[in-house]
Amino acid sequence: METQLDPMKDDLPLMANTSYMLVKHYILDLDVDFKSKVIEGSIVLFFETGSRYRKTSSTGKEGCQSQFDETCKLRASEPCHIPVTNASACSSKMEYNDFAACGKGEEDTSDKNGNHSNKEQTSGISGSKDCYGIENHGNKDFLLILDCCDLSVLRVEEVDVAAVSGIEKFTRSAKLTDVSKELENLRNHIVHELVTLPADRWKEQLYYFTHCSQAPGCGELLFTTGTWSLEIRKSGIQTPTDFPHAIRIWYKTKPEGRSVTWTTDQSGRPCVFTVGSPINNRALFPCQEPPIALSTWQASVRTAAGFVVLMSGENSAEPAQLQEGVLSWYYYVTMPMPASTFTIAVGCWQEVKQQSVTAAIQANIEFCLPFSQADFRCGHMEYPCRFQNPAARLQAVIPYRVFAPCCLKELCEEHLLQLIPQCLSAAYNTLGTHPFSRLDVLIVPSNFSSLGMA
């Protein structure tokens, strides 16, 4: 029986077995429904085998067997298998038009400041990680455990990343040792090659992540949900190395889910936003929350026309119209961060535009307050880091947008727009380069009770 915890008093349980499987990238594809107060859709997770269990590469034959190359060639010559009925497919066409110019390791074409523009349920599965540990799992199936709460999980499936057109470029160095598991090994090898691409190929990486997330499923996985976890297994798979490294989870949030607040803004219009506590984002999507779990993500969110979607992301998203009355918003992040830092706010916000006098103040601040910084030698994992960009190191005021309910727009124009560039430049003068390329400022309702979106 699971322990009942009080999130206001007790520490949150960290259920995810990250030492065996570690999420490297999430792709969310969601619909926001204000009538039912539900966010519904899918999330695709891309994994690496965890540090506690890594299969050595010297246990079998060297090189990729010829039939796998033939499989890839055949699939590459067929019509694209990627469904294009969802928003991520539509938005990705706009976001990746410049892929051919800089997606293959060439110089990034973003601006100099780095601001990138635009069911089957099982029973009797134990929640104990130890009984499925590598040392004593015996002949039991490996169990993937994710942090999850207040979610309705509908279906879990393996994703056939090998079906993506052009993906054969990631199979050249595959070392396949078991003919009976050839296709499963090939899929996992593709995911490994994709998540380990160098930082200067981030645009190519996002391109293939997007298309892999839209690949067809290739078999449902067994799962069960607990109070604090989602447990997934594949029959006959006993090790993390052999477990699918790309899975898709179809799910719905619950109106009472504690990761988001459904409310009205100061103008009386409906809105929803993440609150960040008391249970982080585990009631928004299945995730991994132990400190070692740093990941990147992409998200496409569909809403009714008239609503604006704001999200933690490096690009200043603009809506794409999918059909009459439906808009799609796309954001991405290339800095690995905890899943708890994923934020979203959806409402009838209006952007508060800068007046010329404010722009002049910002320009003067940027010119007058350069921050002298020495040569940076970051010690973090590899990603496209702004601290290595000389232009970013001299940027006192990062690009920002301001959003507010319509009843507060004039007040924001009169007061807030004058303060933001001064605050940002003061922070720069004290702390140095801002780690992110842009900022959205949102005036939230008065019942916003946490710093979860900060």
MILO-618199 format. One record per residue (C-alpha): residue number from 0; residue in three letters; x, y, z. Coordinates in steps of 0.25 Angstrom, whole numbers, plus 5000, padded with zeros to 4 digits. Example, Ala and Ser with C-alpha at 12.3 -4.5 7.8 and 13.67 -1.06 7.14 Angstrom:
BEGIN
<atom 0,"ALA",<5049,4982,5031>>
<atom 1,"SER",<5055,4996,5029>>
REM end
This chain:
BEGIN
<atom 0,"MET",<5000,5000,5000>>
<atom 1,"GLU",<5005,5014,4996>>
<atom 2,"THR",<5008,5024,5007>>
<atom 3,"GLN",<4999,5036,5007>>
<atom 4,"LEU",<5007,5048,5007>>
<atom 5,"ASP",<5003,5063,5010>>
<atom 6,"PRO",<5011,5071,5000>>
<atom 7,"MET",<5010,5083,5009>>
<atom 8,"LYS",<5017,5076,5020>>
<atom 9,"ASP",<5025,5064,5014>>
<atom 10,"ASP",<5036,5064,5003>>
<atom 11,"LEU",<5031,5059,4990>>
<atom 12,"PRO",<5034,5045,4987>>
<atom 13,"LEU",<5044,5043,4976>>
<atom 14,"MET",<5039,5030,4969>>
<atom 15,"ALA",<5046,5031,4956>>
<atom 16,"ASN",<5057,5021,4954>>
<atom 17,"THR",<5067,5030,4947>>
<atom 18,"SER",<5079,5022,4950>>
<atom 19,"TYR",<5074,5012,4940>>
<atom 20,"MET",<5067,5020,4929>>
<atom 21,"LEU",<5069,5035,4928>>
<atom 22,"VAL",<5060,5045,4920>>
<atom 23,"LYS",<5068,5054,4911>>
<atom 24,"HIS",<5057,5060,4903>>
<atom 25,"TYR",<5042,5062,4904>>
<atom 26,"ILE",<5032,5066,4893>>
<atom 27,"LEU",<5018,5070,4897>>
<atom 28,"ASP",<5006,5071,4887>>
<atom 29,"LEU",<4994,5077,4895>>
<atom 30,"ASP",<4980,5083,4894>>
<atom 31,"VAL",<4975,5092,4904>>
<atom 32,"ASP",<4960,5091,4907>>
<atom 33,"PHE",<4954,5102,4916>>
<atom 34,"LYS",<4940,5096,4916>>
<atom 35,"SER",<4945,5083,4922>>
<atom 36,"LYS",<4957,5089,4929>>
<atom 37,"VAL",<4966,5078,4923>>
<atom 38,"ILE",<4979,5078,4916>>
<atom 39,"GLU",<4979,5066,4907>>
<atom 40,"GLY",<4989,5060,4897>>
<atom 41,"SER",<5002,5052,4897>>
<atom 42,"ILE",<5016,5053,4901>>
<atom 43,"VAL",<5028,5046,4895>>
<atom 44,"LEU",<5040,5043,4904>>
<atom 45,"PHE",<5054,5040,4898>>
<atom 46,"PHE",<5063,5032,4908>>
<atom 47,"GLU",<5078,5029,4910>>
<atom 48,"THR",<5081,5017,4918>>
<atom 49,"GLY",<5085,5021,4932>>
<atom 50,"SER",<5098,5021,4939>>
<atom 51,"ARG",<5095,5009,4947>>
<atom 52,"TYR",<5094,5000,4935>>
<atom 53,"ARG",<5101,5002,4922>>
<atom 54,"LYS",<5103,4990,4913>>
<atom 55,"THR",<5117,4989,4908>>
<atom 56,"SER",<5120,4990,4893>>
<atom 57,"SER",<5130,4979,4893>>
<atom 58,"THR",<5120,4967,4894>>
<atom 59,"GLY",<5117,4964,4880>>
<atom 60,"LYS",<5119,4966,4866>>
<atom 61,"GLU",<5124,4979,4860>>
<atom 62,"GLY",<5117,4988,4850>>
<atom 63,"CYS",<5102,4989,4845>>
<atom 64,"GLN",<5097,4977,4838>>
<atom 65,"SER",<5093,4979,4824>>
<atom 66,"GLN",<5079,4976,4826>>
<atom 67,"PHE",<5077,4988,4835>>
<atom 68,"ASP",<5083,4997,4824>>
<atom 69,"GLU",<5073,4991,4814>>
<atom 70,"THR",<5062,4993,4824>>
<atom 71,"CYS",<5066,5008,4825>>
<atom 72,"LYS",<5067,5010,4810>>
<atom 73,"LEU",<5054,5004,4807>>
<atom 74,"ARG",<5047,5012,4817>>
<atom 75,"ALA",<5054,5025,4812>>
<atom 76,"SER",<5049,5022,4798>>
<atom 77,"GLU",<5035,5020,4803>>
<atom 78,"PRO",<5025,5032,4805>>
<atom 79,"CYS",<5027,5039,4818>>
<atom 80,"HIS",<5021,5031,4830>>
<atom 81,"ILE",<5019,5044,4838>>
<atom 82,"PRO",<5005,5047,4841>>
<atom 83,"VAL",<5002,5062,4839>>
<atom 84,"THR",<4989,5063,4846>>
<atom 85,"ASN",<4994,5069,4859>>
<atom 86,"ALA",<4999,5083,4862>>
<atom 87,"SER",<5013,5079,4864>>
<atom 88,"ALA",<5014,5075,4850>>
<atom 89,"CYS",<5008,5087,4845>>
<atom 90,"SER",<5016,5097,4853>>
<atom 91,"SER",<5029,5089,4851>>
<atom 92,"LYS",<5028,5092,4836>>
<atom 93,"MET",<5029,5107,4839>>
<atom 94,"GLU",<5040,5106,4850>>
<atom 95,"TYR",<5049,5097,4842>>
<atom 96,"ASN",<5049,5104,4828>>
<atom 97,"ASP",<5063,5108,4830>>
<atom 98,"PHE",<5068,5095,4834>>
<atom 99,"ALA",<5075,5092,4821>>
<atom 100,"ALA",<5083,5105,4822>>
<atom 101,"CYS",<5089,5102,4836>>
<atom 102,"GLY",<5084,5089,4841>>
<atom 103,"LYS",<5096,5080,4837>>
<atom 104,"GLY",<5106,5086,4847>>
<atom 105,"GLU",<5107,5099,4840>>
<atom 106,"GLU",<5106,5113,4846>>
<atom 107,"ASP",<5093,5116,4854>>
<atom 108,"THR",<5085,5126,4846>>
<atom 109,"SER",<5078,5131,4859>>
<atom 110,"ASP",<5080,5146,4862>>
<atom 111,"LYS",<5093,5150,4869>>
<atom 112,"ASN",<5087,5151,4883>>
<atom 113,"GLY",<5082,5136,4882>>
<atom 114,"ASN",<5068,5139,4882>>
<atom 115,"HIS",<5062,5128,4872>>
<atom 116,"SER",<5050,5132,4865>>
<atom 117,"ASN",<5040,5125,4862>>
<atom 118,"LYS",<4983,5003,4910>>
<atom 119,"GLU",<4985,4992,4913>>
<atom 120,"GLN",<4986,4992,4929>>
<atom 121,"THR",<4994,4982,4937>>
<atom 122,"SER",<4992,4977,4951>>
<atom 123,"GLY",<5001,4973,4962>>
<atom 124,"ILE",<5013,4981,4957>>
<atom 125,"SER",<5021,4985,4969>>
<atom 126,"GLY",<5025,4999,4972>>
<atom 127,"SER",<5038,4995,4978>>
<atom 128,"LYS",<5050,4999,4969>>
<atom 129,"ASP",<5059,4989,4977>>
<atom 130,"CYS",<5052,4977,4972>>
<atom 131,"TYR",<5054,4981,4958>>
<atom 132,"GLY",<5068,4985,4960>>
<atom 133,"ILE",<5079,4980,4951>>
<atom 134,"GLU",<5086,4972,4962>>
<atom 135,"ASN",<5074,4964,4966>>
<atom 136,"HIS",<5063,4965,4955>>
<atom 137,"GLY",<5064,4950,4952>>
<atom 138,"ASN",<5055,4947,4940>>
<atom 139,"LYS",<5045,4959,4943>>
<atom 140,"ASP",<5042,4969,4933>>
<atom 141,"PHE",<5049,4983,4935>>
<atom 142,"LEU",<5040,4993,4940>>
<atom 143,"LEU",<5041,5008,4936>>
<atom 144,"ILE",<5036,5017,4947>>
<atom 145,"LEU",<5032,5032,4944>>
<atom 146,"ASP",<5028,5042,4954>>
<atom 147,"CYS",<5013,5045,4952>>
<atom 148,"CYS",<5001,5049,4960>>
<atom 149,"ASP",<4986,5054,4957>>
<atom 150,"LEU",<4987,5049,4942>>
<atom 151,"SER",<4978,5040,4934>>
<atom 152,"VAL",<4988,5031,4926>>
<atom 153,"LEU",<4980,5026,4913>>
<atom 154,"ARG",<4991,5018,4906>>
<atom 155,"VAL",<5006,5016,4905>>
<atom 156,"GLU",<5013,5011,4892>>
<atom 157,"GLU",<5027,5009,4887>>
<atom 158,"VAL",<5030,5019,4875>>
<atom 159,"ASP",<5036,5014,4862>>
<atom 160,"VAL",<5047,5024,4860>>
<atom 161,"ALA",<5053,5015,4849>>
<atom 162,"ALA",<5041,5019,4841>>
<atom 163,"VAL",<5045,5033,4839>>
<atom 164,"SER",<5050,5038,4826>>
<atom 165,"GLY",<5065,5041,4826>>
<atom 166,"ILE",<5067,5035,4839>>
<atom 167,"GLU",<5077,5024,4833>>
<atom 168,"LYS",<5088,5034,4835>>
<atom 169,"PHE",<5088,5031,4850>>
<atom 170,"THR",<5090,5016,4847>>
<atom 171,"ARG",<5104,5015,4841>>
<atom 172,"SER",<5111,5012,4854>>
<atom 173,"ALA",<5101,5002,4860>>
<atom 174,"LYS",<5107,4990,4867>>
<atom 175,"LEU",<5096,4980,4867>>
<atom 176,"THR",<5098,4967,4874>>
<atom 177,"ASP",<5085,4959,4874>>
<atom 178,"VAL",<5078,4957,4861>>
<atom 179,"SER",<5065,4953,4868>>
<atom 180,"LYS",<5064,4967,4874>>
<atom 181,"GLU",<5070,4974,4861>>
<atom 182,"LEU",<5059,4985,4860>>
<atom 183,"GLU",<5058,4988,4875>>
<atom 184,"ASN",<5073,4990,4875>>
<atom 185,"LEU",<5073,4999,4863>>
<atom 186,"ARG",<5062,5008,4869>>
<atom 187,"ASN",<5070,5009,4882>>
<atom 188,"HIS",<5083,5012,4874>>
<atom 189,"ILE",<5076,5023,4866>>
<atom 190,"VAL",<5071,5030,4879>>
<atom 191,"HIS",<5085,5029,4885>>
<atom 192,"GLU",<5091,5035,4873>>
<atom 193,"LEU",<5081,5046,4873>>
<atom 194,"VAL",<5081,5050,4888>>
<atom 195,"THR",<5097,5050,4887>>
<atom 196,"LEU",<5098,5060,4876>>
<atom 197,"PRO",<5108,5071,4878>>
<atom 198,"ALA",<5102,5084,4883>>
<atom 199,"ASP",<5106,5092,4870>>
<atom 200,"ARG",<5096,5082,4863>>
<atom 201,"TRP",<5084,5086,4872>>
<atom 202,"LYS",<5075,5091,4860>>
<atom 203,"GLU",<5077,5077,4853>>
<atom 204,"GLN",<5074,5070,4866>>
<atom 205,"LEU",<5061,5078,4868>>
<atom 206,"TYR",<5057,5075,4854>>
<atom 207,"TYR",<5059,5060,4856>>
<atom 208,"PHE",<5053,5060,4870>>
<atom 209,"THR",<5041,5066,4864>>
<atom 210,"HIS",<5039,5056,4853>>
<atom 211,"CYS",<5042,5044,4862>>
<atom 212,"SER",<5031,5049,4871>>
<atom 213,"GLN",<5021,5048,4859>>
<atom 214,"ALA",<5026,5034,4855>>
<atom 215,"PRO",<5015,5023,4857>>
<atom 216,"GLY",<5014,5014,4869>>
<atom 217,"CYS",<5020,5000,4868>>
<atom 218,"GLY",<5013,4993,4880>>
<atom 219,"GLU",<5006,4996,4892>>
<atom 220,"LEU",<5013,4995,4906>>
<atom 221,"LEU",<5007,4990,4919>>
<atom 222,"PHE",<5006,5001,4930>>
<atom 223,"THR",<4999,5004,4943>>
<atom 224,"THR",<4998,5017,4951>>
<atom 225,"GLY",<5000,5019,4965>>
<atom 226,"THR",<4998,5031,4974>>
<atom 227,"TRP",<5011,5037,4971>>
<atom 228,"SER",<5016,5028,4959>>
<atom 229,"LEU",<5014,5023,4945>>
<atom 230,"GLU",<5020,5009,4943>>
<atom 231,"ILE",<5023,5004,4929>>
<atom 232,"ARG",<5028,4990,4924>>
<atom 233,"LYS",<5030,4982,4912>>
<atom 234,"SER",<5027,4968,4913>>
<atom 235,"GLY",<5040,4960,4912>>
<atom 236,"ILE",<5049,4972,4913>>
<atom 237,"GLN",<5058,4970,4925>>
<atom 238,"THR",<5068,4981,4924>>
<atom 239,"PRO",<5068,4996,4922>>
<atom 240,"THR",<5077,4995,4910>>
<atom 241,"ASP",<5067,4986,4903>>
<atom 242,"PHE",<5055,4995,4907>>
<atom 243,"PRO",<5049,5004,4897>>
<atom 244,"HIS",<5057,5017,4897>>
<atom 245,"ALA",<5045,5025,4891>>
<atom 246,"ILE",<5031,5024,4896>>
<atom 247,"ARG",<5018,5032,4894>>
<atom 248,"ILE",<5009,5034,4906>>
<atom 249,"TRP",<4994,5038,4903>>
<atom 250,"TYR",<4988,5045,4915>>
<atom 251,"LYS",<4979,5055,4921>>
<atom 252,"THR",<4980,5064,4932>>
<atom 253,"LYS",<4970,5065,4943>>
<atom 254,"PRO",<4962,5078,4946>>
<atom 255,"GLU",<4967,5076,4961>>
<atom 256,"GLY",<4981,5074,4957>>
<atom 257,"ARG",<4990,5081,4966>>
<atom 258,"SER",<5001,5085,4956>>
<atom 259,"VAL",<4992,5095,4949>>
<atom 260,"THR",<4981,5106,4953>>
<atom 261,"TRP",<4969,5108,4945>>
<atom 262,"THR",<4963,5122,4948>>
<atom 263,"THR",<4959,5135,4943>>
<atom 264,"ASP",<4968,5147,4940>>
<atom 265,"GLN",<4966,5162,4945>>
<atom 266,"SER",<4956,5164,4933>>
<atom 267,"GLY",<4948,5152,4937>>
<atom 268,"ARG",<4953,5143,4925>>
<atom 269,"PRO",<4957,5129,4927>>
<atom 270,"CYS",<4972,5125,4928>>
<atom 271,"VAL",<4980,5114,4933>>
<atom 272,"PHE",<4995,5114,4938>>
<atom 273,"THR",<5005,5105,4944>>
<atom 274,"VAL",<5007,5107,4959>>
<atom 275,"GLY",<5020,5100,4961>>
<atom 276,"SER",<5016,5095,4975>>
<atom 277,"PRO",<5013,5087,4983>>
<atom 278,"ILE",<5016,5075,4974>>
<atom 279,"ASN",<5023,5082,4962>>
<atom 280,"ASN",<5019,5078,4948>>
<atom 281,"ARG",<5016,5063,4951>>
<atom 282,"ALA",<5001,5066,4949>>
<atom 283,"LEU",<5003,5073,4936>>
<atom 284,"PHE",<5012,5062,4929>>
<atom 285,"PRO",<5019,5049,4933>>
<atom 286,"CYS",<5033,5052,4936>>
<atom 287,"GLN",<5046,5050,4944>>
<atom 288,"GLU",<5049,5059,4956>>
<atom 289,"PRO",<5061,5054,4963>>
<atom 290,"PRO",<5072,5064,4962>>
<atom 291,"ILE",<5080,5057,4952>>
<atom 292,"ALA",<5069,5058,4942>>
<atom 293,"LEU",<5072,5070,4933>>
<atom 294,"SER",<5065,5070,4920>>
<atom 295,"THR",<5062,5078,4908>>
<atom 296,"TRP",<5048,5079,4902>>
<atom 297,"GLN",<5038,5084,4891>>
<atom 298,"ALA",<5024,5087,4892>>
<atom 299,"SER",<5012,5090,4882>>
<atom 300,"VAL",<5000,5094,4889>>
<atom 301,"ARG",<4986,5096,4882>>
<atom 302,"THR",<4976,5106,4887>>
<atom 303,"ALA",<4963,5113,4883>>
<atom 304,"ALA",<4966,5126,4875>>
<atom 305,"GLY",<4966,5138,4885>>
<atom 306,"PHE",<4975,5131,4895>>
<atom 307,"VAL",<4990,5133,4896>>
<atom 308,"VAL",<5000,5122,4900>>
<atom 309,"LEU",<5012,5126,4908>>
<atom 310,"MET",<5023,5116,4912>>
<atom 311,"SER",<5037,5115,4916>>
<atom 312,"GLY",<5044,5114,4903>>
<atom 313,"GLU",<5056,5120,4895>>
<atom 314,"ASN",<5047,5125,4883>>
<atom 315,"SER",<5037,5136,4883>>
<atom 316,"ALA",<5025,5128,4878>>
<atom 317,"GLU",<5015,5133,4869>>
<atom 318,"PRO",<5002,5125,4866>>
<atom 319,"ALA",<4999,5117,4854>>
<atom 320,"GLN",<4985,5115,4850>>
<atom 321,"LEU",<4982,5101,4848>>
<atom 322,"GLN",<4967,5102,4844>>
<atom 323,"GLU",<4956,5113,4847>>
<atom 324,"GLY",<4956,5116,4861>>
<atom 325,"VAL",<4968,5108,4865>>
<atom 326,"LEU",<4982,5113,4867>>
<atom 327,"SER",<4995,5105,4870>>
<atom 328,"TRP",<5007,5111,4878>>
<atom 329,"TYR",<5021,5104,4878>>
<atom 330,"TYR",<5033,5106,4888>>
<atom 331,"TYR",<5046,5099,4890>>
<atom 332,"VAL",<5057,5099,4900>>
<atom 333,"THR",<5072,5094,4897>>
<atom 334,"MET",<5077,5096,4911>>
<atom 335,"PRO",<5076,5084,4919>>
<atom 336,"MET",<5067,5087,4932>>
<atom 337,"PRO",<5059,5080,4942>>
<atom 338,"ALA",<5045,5077,4938>>
<atom 339,"SER",<5039,5085,4949>>
<atom 340,"THR",<5044,5098,4941>>
<atom 341,"PHE",<5034,5095,4930>>
<atom 342,"THR",<5024,5106,4931>>
<atom 343,"ILE",<5011,5109,4923>>
<atom 344,"ALA",<5001,5120,4924>>
<atom 345,"VAL",<4989,5121,4915>>
<atom 346,"GLY",<4979,5132,4915>>
<atom 347,"CYS",<4973,5144,4907>>
<atom 348,"TRP",<4985,5152,4910>>
<atom 349,"GLN",<4989,5164,4901>>
<atom 350,"GLU",<5003,5168,4898>>
<atom 351,"VAL",<5007,5182,4903>>
<atom 352,"LYS",<5015,5188,4892>>
<atom 353,"GLN",<5027,5197,4895>>
<atom 354,"GLN",<5026,5212,4892>>
<atom 355,"SER",<5037,5219,4886>>
<atom 356,"VAL",<5041,5226,4899>>
<atom 357,"THR",<5043,5212,4905>>
<atom 358,"ALA",<5051,5207,4894>>
<atom 359,"ALA",<5060,5219,4895>>
<atom 360,"ILE",<5062,5216,4910>>
<atom 361,"GLN",<5065,5202,4907>>
<atom 362,"ALA",<5075,5206,4896>>
<atom 363,"ASN",<5082,5215,4905>>
<atom 364,"ILE",<5083,5205,4916>>
<atom 365,"GLU",<5089,5195,4907>>
<atom 366,"PHE",<5099,5204,4902>>
<atom 367,"CYS",<5103,5211,4916>>
<atom 368,"LEU",<5104,5198,4924>>
<atom 369,"PRO",<5113,5188,4918>>
<atom 370,"PHE",<5117,5177,4928>>
<atom 371,"SER",<5132,5173,4927>>
<atom 372,"GLN",<5133,5158,4928>>
<atom 373,"ALA",<5145,5150,4926>>
<atom 374,"ASP",<5147,5138,4917>>
<atom 375,"PHE",<5136,5128,4921>>
<atom 376,"ARG",<5140,5113,4924>>
<atom 377,"CYS",<5127,5107,4927>>
<atom 378,"GLY",<5127,5093,4934>>
<atom 379,"HIS",<5113,5089,4931>>
<atom 380,"MET",<5108,5078,4921>>
<atom 381,"GLU",<5109,5082,4906>>
<atom 382,"TYR",<5098,5091,4900>>
<atom 383,"PRO",<5097,5104,4892>>
<atom 384,"CYS",<5102,5113,4904>>
<atom 385,"ARG",<5100,5128,4903>>
<atom 386,"PHE",<5112,5130,4912>>
<atom 387,"GLN",<5121,5126,4900>>
<atom 388,"ASN",<5114,5137,4891>>
<atom 389,"PRO",<5122,5150,4892>>
<atom 390,"ALA",<5109,5158,4887>>
<atom 391,"ALA",<5101,5152,4898>>
<atom 392,"ARG",<5111,5155,4909>>
<atom 393,"LEU",<5109,5170,4905>>
<atom 394,"GLN",<5094,5170,4905>>
<atom 395,"ALA",<5089,5177,4917>>
<atom 396,"VAL",<5075,5176,4913>>
<atom 397,"ILE",<5070,5163,4907>>
<atom 398,"PRO",<5058,5163,4898>>
<atom 399,"TYR",<5045,5163,4905>>
<atom 400,"ARG",<5030,5163,4903>>
<atom 401,"VAL",<5020,5168,4913>>
<atom 402,"PHE",<5006,5162,4914>>
<atom 403,"ALA",<4994,5166,4923>>
<atom 404,"PRO",<4979,5165,4923>>
<atom 405,"CYS",<4972,5175,4915>>
<atom 406,"CYS",<4967,5183,4927>>
<atom 407,"LEU",<4982,5185,4932>>
<atom 408,"LYS",<4988,5189,4918>>
<atom 409,"GLU",<4988,5204,4920>>
<atom 410,"LEU",<4994,5203,4934>>
<atom 411,"CYS",<5005,5194,4929>>
<atom 412,"GLU",<5008,5203,4917>>
<atom 413,"GLU",<5009,5215,4927>>
<atom 414,"HIS",<5017,5209,4938>>
<atom 415,"LEU",<5023,5195,4936>>
<atom 416,"LEU",<5029,5197,4922>>
<atom 417,"GLN",<5038,5208,4928>>
<atom 418,"LEU",<5043,5199,4939>>
<atom 419,"ILE",<5046,5186,4932>>
<atom 420,"PRO",<5058,5190,4924>>
<atom 421,"GLN",<5064,5197,4937>>
<atom 422,"CYS",<5062,5184,4945>>
<atom 423,"LEU",<5068,5175,4935>>
<atom 424,"SER",<5080,5184,4933>>
<atom 425,"ALA",<5082,5185,4948>>
<atom 426,"ALA",<5082,5170,4949>>
<atom 427,"TYR",<5092,5169,4937>>
<atom 428,"ASN",<5101,5180,4944>>
<atom 429,"THR",<5101,5172,4957>>
<atom 430,"LEU",<5100,5157,4952>>
<atom 431,"GLY",<5105,5158,4938>>
<atom 432,"THR",<5100,5150,4925>>
<atom 433,"HIS",<5086,5146,4926>>
<atom 434,"PRO",<5086,5130,4923>>
<atom 435,"PHE",<5073,5131,4915>>
<atom 436,"SER",<5071,5138,4901>>
<atom 437,"ARG",<5058,5145,4904>>
<atom 438,"LEU",<5047,5147,4914>>
<atom 439,"ASP",<5032,5148,4915>>
<atom 440,"VAL",<5026,5156,4926>>
<atom 441,"LEU",<5012,5153,4930>>
<atom 442,"ILE",<5002,5160,4940>>
<atom 443,"VAL",<4996,5148,4947>>
<atom 444,"PRO",<4983,5148,4954>>
<atom 445,"SER",<4983,5151,4969>>
<atom 446,"ASN",<4981,5137,4973>>
<atom 447,"PHE",<4995,5133,4968>>
<atom 448,"SER",<5001,5127,4980>>
<atom 449,"SER",<5015,5122,4977>>
<atom 450,"LEU",<5028,5126,4970>>
<atom 451,"GLY",<5027,5113,4961>>
<atom 452,"MET",<5027,5122,4948>>
<atom 453,"ALA",<5038,5131,4952>>
REM end
